[in-house]
Amino acid sequence: MLWAWGMISPQMLQHTMLLFQRDMQRRDDGTFDQKIVDMLAALGRRGAIPSNIHRDLSRAMPVPSMPAPHSFIVPLKHSVLGFMHKSLDMLLPHELFSAIYHYYPAAWRDCICPSVDRLGLFWRSVQSGPHFGGHPVRHRENFRSKCVPLSLHGDGTPAMGVGKAWSKMIDVWSWSSVLVTGPTVLNVFFIFCVHTVLQCTREGHDTLGVCFKKMVWSFTCLWNGTWPTTDWNGMPIHDSRAGTPLAGGFFAAIWVLLGDLDYVAKDLRLPNSNSLAPCCLCPANSSTIPWYDFRLSARWLREIYTEHAWRASGWAVCEIFKIPGVSQHSCYPDWMHAKHLGSDKVLLGSVLYLLVNFILPGEPETNLSVVWAGIQLFYSQNHVGNPFGNLKLTMFTARSTPKLKGKAAEVRDLGHALHHVFKLHMNTALQLHRRIELCMRLGAHLDDILAEHPDCFVLPPLVAADFVSSGFMHLELFMQLREHFQIEAYPLFQLTSKGHYVMHSCLLARFLNPRLAWCYSGEDFMGKVRHLALSCSKGCQPWQVSNKMLQKYIVALHLTLTDPRAWLWRTA
């Protein structure tokens, strides 16, 4: 009935029944606790007073062994109230790091540091890269057995009016350990969030500047590995813990900054990917040092920034780059946004447009049904994990250039299927068709390489060499196709500067596996936060939403890390 009335999704119905099934199994072996069911059923006088259910449930929750949110005053702006100062909560990373180590030892092993051996393997794997060569971690004693590499992710998600024109965005920051992979509810940890419409950047009234300053202070404490002796303004802290180890001698370093290209430009204040000089890793531009030059002799390859040259260029203006060891080397290009949501969307959209409008003989609608039937057959025969549910003409037709619409995982898994369909209908006598086929094959080959090495911190030398050569050839063919269709009335294969980031990712794969620097887990966490934000938005002012979210998140994280049944998230 709840599903029929639209109150829960079919996925939630299935998950609830799965939990119920586990409860029945526990009832049979005598470990089921009827008192918990009775307590939950009695909330709000057994539902007679619905407005009291949240209060009663909050009182019944266990006291988590988690740090309390840290409140501080930040400048905000409001369309009616103007500029103002309000209290914002943040879950300080160094405090949560310490709490997990001391109170959740199983979660520490599963979510932070699986073993000293794996930690040592990471540092041995990355020590040949330029990032390690300029990072202060190499001067720290016992870093191979004590320093946990972390990633810091920033992104935005709708908090109100999801899918509506009037939706309100909220920016969210989180951190995770580079050493582990798995469910995001277990491995990604919330820091803070703030509504986009409340943020101001006026000098002396910078919302993110204040928030980042607090976050930098906390990550610096994590880097030191001890409880702070001074606060974020440099004032002494009178606390018995000051100067003592945070987590038994373990400390952490931010190794990867995760986020899409909009986040990199807006919040990290690095070059905009749509500008004439779009790259934060080299001086590539649209004229003298063309970013679209994918030859081995390309000039930008010889002028990739060193940390000294990058800081001298004036790009290190964001507070985040004051965290010890964080520089442009931490900005590993995101494979998901650069390739799957970047170059792949253009490539696959252009191929679909060619198939249904020029290569196949019928009308576009009829041709699309033929292409879709071939894709579905490939899906069923190869057990594709993230198939498209449908394919329409409007999904790859635009006024400027074809660009396929879809989720990143769907676009990624369409590559092989569409390549197979294109080979069935291509004219092998045409050099243009052979170039398109080879470009698609190489693009799919790049994803195959990453799929075959999911647990490697870096790609093996021979594999990395294949990855780089395939990437150069794939993008060079892409540019040849772009130039061929540039003169057409409806240009196809219009590769953007995201292709340049794809090439940087290929070049850096021997120093860090692109799987460790892509945003799939961060994007999934945005989905979890979106639901949390929606549940906390009713009856609250925008600046109160983030504080309410953190209060609920702390309870949720505690339950997730302590209740064995919470691990059902692994299979749900």
BELHUDA-V113936 format. One line per field, one symbol per residue. ss: DSSP state (2 for helix, 1 for strand, 0 for the rest). phi: phi as a letter, one per 20 degrees, with the letter a starting at -180 (. if undefined). burial: # if it has 16 or more other ideal C-beta (glycine too) atoms within 10 Angstrom, else .. A space follows every 50 residues. Layout:
# BELHUDA-V113936
ss->???
phi->???
burial->???
This chain:
# BELHUDA-V113936
ss->00000000022222222222222222220000022222222022222002 22222222220000000001111111110001111111110022222222 22202222222200022222222222000222200222200022221111 11111111110000000111111111100000022221111111122200 11001122222222222222222201000100000100000000101001 11111111002222220000000000000001001000010000000022 22010022222200000022220000022200002222222222222222 22222222200002222222222222222222000000000022200000 00000002222222222222222220000022222222222222222222 22000000002222222222222222222222222000000000000222 22222222000002220002222222222222222200000222222222 2222222222220222222200
phi->.fffemecefffffffffffffffffffenefdffffffffefmllnfcg fefffffffeffffedffgeebecfcccfdemfbccecebefgfffgfff fedcfffgfedccgaffffffffffefeeffffdefffeeflffdceefc dddcadbfdblgnefegdececcbcbeffccqgffdddcfdabbfffefc cfgnbdffffffffffffffffffmcffdcefdnefdebfegneffbmnf cbcfdcddrfffffffeelegffeefdededbefbecfcffeedefegff fecffefffffffneeefggfefgnebfffefgeffffdfddffffffff fffffedcefeefgffffffffffffffgffdlffcefeabcffebccfe bgbferfgfffgffgfffffffffdfeffeffffffffffffffffffff fecfdefcfggffffffffffffgfffgffffffefeffcfdlefdffff fgfffffeffdaggfededffffffffffgfffffdefmdfgfeffffff fffffffgffedegffffgfdf
burial->..............#...........................#....... .............#.##.##...#####.......#.############# #..#..##.####.....#..##.##..#.##..#.#..#..##.##### ##########.......#.##########...#############..### ....###############.########...#.............##..# ###########.###########...#########...#.####...#.# #..##.#..#....##.####.############################ #######.##......##.###.##..##....#..##..#...###... ######.#.#############..##......#.###.#########.## ..#..####...##..##.###.######.##.##......######### #######################.##.###.##..##....######### ..######.##....#......
